[in-house]
Amino acid sequence: MSKQHYDHIRNNEKFHDLVAQQSKLSWTLAVLILIVYYSFILIIAFSPDLFGIPISNDSTVTWGIIIGLGVIFFTFIITGIYVHKANTSFDHLLQDVIDASNEHVNSQDAKTNSHGES
């Protein structure tokens, strides 16, 4: 890409919208992950007996195992949400920005060539 492309993209309102949407989603998901992870660690630190309770009277599986697997599953879900959003709306917005940049640069080149030929 040329400097004209980069300059046009930096000044494109859709590019700023894309960056804002990506940032907002990224920070939201990061905060959710941190809340889940730190809650898990805080429970282990301050109430470890809670995770040692069996899920039923006859079971050897404890709530700690279930909740630990839940944390891992939650991580997969959060990742899936981001990937889905990136592959749908973020990619479409990015393609709009690139197309607009190409149109702008091509029209500038056409103006330059038409003025140069006269």
GIKA-V538940 format. One record per helix or strand of 3 or more residues. SS is the DSSP state (alpha for helix, beta for strand). FROM is the first residue (numbers start at 1). LEN is the number of residues. If there is no record, write none. Layout:
ss;from;len
SS;FROM;LEN
SS;FROM;LEN
//
This chain:
ss;from;len
alpha;3;9
alpha;13;34
alpha;48;4
alpha;63;55
//
